[in-house]
């Protein structure tokens, strides 16, 4: 679908405000994701190591990672 860019009818100032809000939202989401990964780093690393050797993890193995 060529020309899929949509033209919006609002000012440059409004566009900058929208961009700033989107950036702030994405920054908060990134911070939250990093916090979760740091909090559960051991689970993530242990899970990754298991997947490198087995390629799959069943429910029991996944539960064991969280214990």
Secondary structure, DSSP 8 states (H G I E B T S, - for coil): -TT--------HHHHHHHHHHHHHHHHHHHHHHHHHHHHTHHHHHHHHHHHHHHS---HHHHHHHH-
